Amino acid sequence: MKSTFRSESQCWRKSRIAARLLLKKQRQSWSARDQRLAVLLAEDPGVTNRLIDQAVSFLTARKNGYRLMDHLY
């Protein structure tokens, strides 16, 4: 039987999408699809500025090859 447990919440997943959109906006212009998605995520009450900021930090750290737990091993 397949488990329905998910290790990450929907709000965190949506915040990571919003963070990817913000990082994309810094590199290049948005498409119409990106703009529509940004509006939907901005209206979602679970997607907070704090979660988006954490997601941006998470994504940029992974992009640079740094993982938080690497120094412990």
BALO-904000 format. One line per field, with one value per atom (N, C-alpha, C): atom name; residue in one letter; residue number from 1; z, x negated, y negated. Coordinates in steps of 0.05 Angstrom, whole numbers, padded with zeros to 5 digits. Atoms other than C-alpha are relative to their C-alpha. Layout:
REM BALO-904000
atom: CA, ... .
res: A, ... .
n: NUM, ... .
Z: Z, ... .
X: X, ... .
Y: Y, ... .
//
This chain:
REM BALO-904000
atom: N, CA, C, N, CA, C, N, CA, C, N, CA, C, N, CA, C, N, CA, C, N, CA, C, N, CA, C, N, CA, C, N, CA, C, N, CA, C, N, CA, C, N, CA, C, N, CA, C, N, CA, C, N, CA, C, N, CA, C, N, CA, C, N, CA, C, N, CA, C, N, CA, C, N, CA, C, N, CA, C, N, CA, C, N, CA, C, N, CA, C, N, CA, C, N, CA, C, N, CA, C, N, CA, C, N, CA, C, N, CA, C, N, CA, C, N, CA, C, N, CA, C, N, CA, C, N, CA, C, N, CA, C, N, CA, C, N, CA, C, N, CA, C, N, CA, C, N, CA, C, N, CA, C, N, CA, C, N, CA, C, N, CA, C, N, CA, C, N, CA, C, N, CA, C, N, CA, C, N, CA, C, N, CA, C, N, CA, C, N, CA, C, N, CA, C, N, CA, C, N, CA, C, N, CA, C, N, CA, C, N, CA, C, N, CA, C, N, CA, C, N, CA, C, N, CA, C, N, CA, C, N, CA, C, N, CA, C, N, CA, C, N, CA, C, N, CA, C, N, CA, C, N, CA, C .
res: M, M, M, K, K, K, S, S, S, T, T, T, F, F, F, R, R, R, S, S, S, E, E, E, S, S, S, Q, Q, Q, C, C, C, W, W, W, R, R, R, K, K, K, S, S, S, R, R, R, I, I, I, A, A, A, A, A, A, R, R, R, L, L, L, L, L, L, L, L, L, K, K, K, K, K, K, Q, Q, Q, R, R, R, Q, Q, Q, S, S, S, W, W, W, S, S, S, A, A, A, R, R, R, D, D, D, Q, Q, Q, R, R, R, L, L, L, A, A, A, V, V, V, L, L, L, L, L, L, A, A, A, E, E, E, D, D, D, P, P, P, G, G, G, V, V, V, T, T, T, N, N, N, R, R, R, L, L, L, I, I, I, D, D, D, Q, Q, Q, A, A, A, V, V, V, S, S, S, F, F, F, L, L, L, T, T, T, A, A, A, R, R, R, K, K, K, N, N, N, G, G, G, Y, Y, Y, R, R, R, L, L, L, M, M, M, D, D, D, H, H, H, L, L, L, Y, Y, Y .
n: 1, 1, 1, 2, 2, 2, 3, 3, 3, 4, 4, 4, 5, 5, 5, 6, 6, 6, 7, 7, 7, 8, 8, 8, 9, 9, 9, 10, 10, 10, 11, 11, 11, 12, 12, 12, 13, 13, 13, 14, 14, 14, 15, 15, 15, 16, 16, 16, 17, 17, 17, 18, 18, 18, 19, 19, 19, 20, 20, 20, 21, 21, 21, 22, 22, 22, 23, 23, 23, 24, 24, 24, 25, 25, 25, 26, 26, 26, 27, 27, 27, 28, 28, 28, 29, 29, 29, 30, 30, 30, 31, 31, 31, 32, 32, 32, 33, 33, 33, 34, 34, 34, 35, 35, 35, 36, 36, 36, 37, 37, 37, 38, 38, 38, 39, 39, 39, 40, 40, 40, 41, 41, 41, 42, 42, 42, 43, 43, 43, 44, 44, 44, 45, 45, 45, 46, 46, 46, 47, 47, 47, 48, 48, 48, 49, 49, 49, 50, 50, 50, 51, 51, 51, 52, 52, 52, 53, 53, 53, 54, 54, 54, 55, 55, 55, 56, 56, 56, 57, 57, 57, 58, 58, 58, 59, 59, 59, 60, 60, 60, 61, 61, 61, 62, 62, 62, 63, 63, 63, 64, 64, 64, 65, 65, 65, 66, 66, 66, 67, 67, 67, 68, 68, 68, 69, 69, 69, 70, 70, 70, 71, 71, 71, 72, 72, 72, 73, 73, 73 .
Z: 00000, 00000, 00000, 00002, -00019, 00021, -00021, 00036, -00012, 00010, 00027, 00015, -00015, 00075, -00018, 00015, 00045, 00020, -00019, 00076, 00000, 00000, 00057, -00004, 00001, 00063, -00027, 00025, 00006, 00000, -00002, 00032, -00007, 00006, 00029, -00029, 00029, -00041, -00017, 00014, -00065, 00004, -00005, -00032, -00016, 00016, -00068, -00029, 00027, -00134, -00002, 00000, -00116, 00001, -00001, -00099, -00026, 00026, -00165, -00020, 00017, -00200, 00006, -00007, -00161, -00011, 00010, -00179, -00030, 00029, -00251, -00009, 00006, -00251, 00001, -00002, -00229, -00024, 00023, -00288, -00027, 00026, -00344, 00005, -00002, -00358, 00003, -00004, -00340, -00025, 00021, -00389, 00012, -00009, -00385, 00020, -00018, -00352, 00028, -00025, -00298, 00015, -00013, -00284, 00012, -00010, -00277, 00025, -00023, -00230, 00024, -00022, -00188, 00013, -00011, -00180, 00018, -00016, -00156, 00026, -00024, -00107, 00019, -00017, -00081, 00015, -00013, -00065, 00020, -00018, -00028, 00028, -00027, 00047, 00013, -00012, 00062, -00010, 00011, 00020, 00012, -00015, 00067, -00010, 00007, 00056, 00013, -00015, 00109, -00014, 00014, 00073, -00026, 00025, 00007, 00004, -00007, 00038, 00007, -00007, 00068, -00025, 00024, 00001, -00019, 00016, -00035, 00011, -00013, 00015, -00006, 00005, 00007, -00029, 00028, -00069, -00008, 00006, -00073, 00013, -00013, -00023, -00016, 00016, -00064, -00027, 00026, -00128, 00002, -00004, -00099, 00010, -00008, -00078, 00030, -00029, -00004, 00013, -00015, 00040, 00030, -00028, 00113, 00017, -00017, 00142, -00009, 00011, 00101, 00021, -00018, 00155, 00024, -00023, 00207, -00005, 00007, 00170, -00009 .
X: -00017, 00000, -00018, 00016, -00027, 00008, -00006, -00033, 00007, -00008, 00000, -00014, 00015, -00048, -00018, 00018, -00083, -00018, 00019, -00146, -00001, 00000, -00134, 00029, -00027, -00073, 00006, -00008, -00034, -00010, 00009, -00052, -00030, 00028, -00126, -00005, 00003, -00120, 00007, -00009, -00082, -00020, 00020, -00133, -00025, 00024, -00190, 00005, -00007, -00153, -00002, 00001, -00145, -00029, 00028, -00219, -00014, 00012, -00238, 00008, -00010, -00195, -00015, 00015, -00230, -00028, 00027, -00298, -00001, -00002, -00277, 00003, -00005, -00253, -00026, 00026, -00323, -00018, 00017, -00355, 00011, -00012, -00305, 00029, -00028, -00235, 00019, -00021, -00172, 00016, -00020, -00126, 00028, -00027, -00051, 00008, -00006, -00046, -00012, 00013, -00096, 00015, -00015, -00057, 00026, -00026, 00009, -00005, 00007, -00024, -00008, 00008, -00055, 00024, -00024, 00013, 00015, -00014, 00044, -00015, 00016, -00013, 00001, -00001, -00010, 00027, -00026, 00064, 00004, -00002, 00053, -00008, 00007, 00056, -00022, 00021, 00008, -00028, 00026, -00048, -00007, 00007, -00078, -00028, 00026, -00137, -00023, 00020, -00175, -00007, 00005, -00166, -00014, 00013, -00186, -00029, 00027, -00248, -00017, 00014, -00267, -00005, 00003, -00255, -00021, 00021, -00299, -00027, 00026, -00355, -00006, 00003, -00344, -00009, 00007, -00347, -00027, 00026, -00407, -00023, 00021, -00446, -00004, 00002, -00431, -00013, 00012, -00450, -00030, 00029, -00518, -00014, 00012, -00530, -00004, 00003, -00526, 00024, -00022, -00485, -00006, 00003, -00473, -00015, 00011, -00494, -00027, 00026, -00558, -00022, 00022, -00602, 00000, -00002, -00579, -00012, 00010, -00605, -00028 .
Y: 00024, 00000, -00025, 00024, -00067, -00021, 00019, -00118, -00028, 00026, -00186, -00022, 00020, -00221, -00017, 00018, -00281, -00014, 00011, -00307, -00031, 00030, -00380, -00010, 00011, -00423, -00014, 00014, -00454, -00029, 00028, -00524, -00002, 00001, -00508, 00005, -00006, -00479, -00024, 00025, -00541, -00022, 00021, -00586, 00004, -00005, -00551, -00007, 00009, -00563, -00030, 00029, -00636, -00010, 00008, -00640, 00004, -00005, -00609, -00022, 00022, -00662, -00026, 00024, -00718, 00001, -00003, -00691, -00002, 00002, -00684, -00029, 00029, -00757, -00015, 00014, -00779, 00006, -00007, -00742, -00008, 00005, -00754, -00009, 00010, -00780, 00024, -00021, -00741, 00004, -00005, -00708, -00006, 00004, -00717, 00021, -00022, -00649, -00005, 00006, -00670, -00021, 00022, -00733, 00010, -00011, -00695, 00017, -00017, -00645, -00017, 00018, -00701, -00013, 00011, -00733, 00020, -00021, -00667, 00005, -00005, -00655, -00024, 00024, -00727, -00001, 00001, -00718, 00024, -00023, -00652, -00007, 00008, -00664, 00017, -00017, -00606, -00007, 00007, -00635, -00027, 00024, -00686, -00010, 00012, -00733, 00015, -00015, -00695, 00027, -00026, -00628, -00004, 00006, -00659, -00007, 00007, -00689, 00025, -00024, -00622, 00017, -00016, -00588, -00012, 00013, -00639, 00008, -00007, -00625, 00029, -00029, -00550, 00005, -00005, -00553, -00011, 00012, -00599, 00016, -00016, -00556, 00026, -00025, -00493, -00006, 00007, -00529, -00003, 00004, -00547, 00025, -00025, -00475, 00003, -00002, -00488, 00013, -00013, -00442, -00005, 00008, -00460, 00021, -00021, -00393, 00010, -00010, -00384, -00003, 00005, -00413, 00019, -00018, -00362, 00028, -00027, -00301, 00001 .
//
